[in-house]
Amino acid sequence: MSMVSKSDDEAKSEAIRYVERGKFDKTLRFFADTMKYGLVGTPEECVERIKSYASVNVDHIIFDVRPPSNALPTLELLCKEVVPAFS
């Protein structure tokens, strides 16, 4: 999951709300993996997360932007502040 916001707390809150809205069982691996491995945070945190993946030879990232109701702000930040860091 990709949830990018100007505020780390806002991004994490949105991710948690999304998972809770979907009534995911928090004991499921999906929830733990989303918060641990997903791009959830500020643009700067997401850049650092991607750099950490690149350091272990990850060369493809899939931006799974959810939920659709919040997709535009996240996509704008990804396009304007995250992706250019790797151009």
Secondary structure, 3 states (H helix, E strand, C coil): CEEECCCHHHHHHHHHHHHHHCCCCCCCHHHHHHHHHCEEECHHHHHHHHHHHHCCCCCCCCCCECCHHHHHHHHHHHHHHHHHHHC
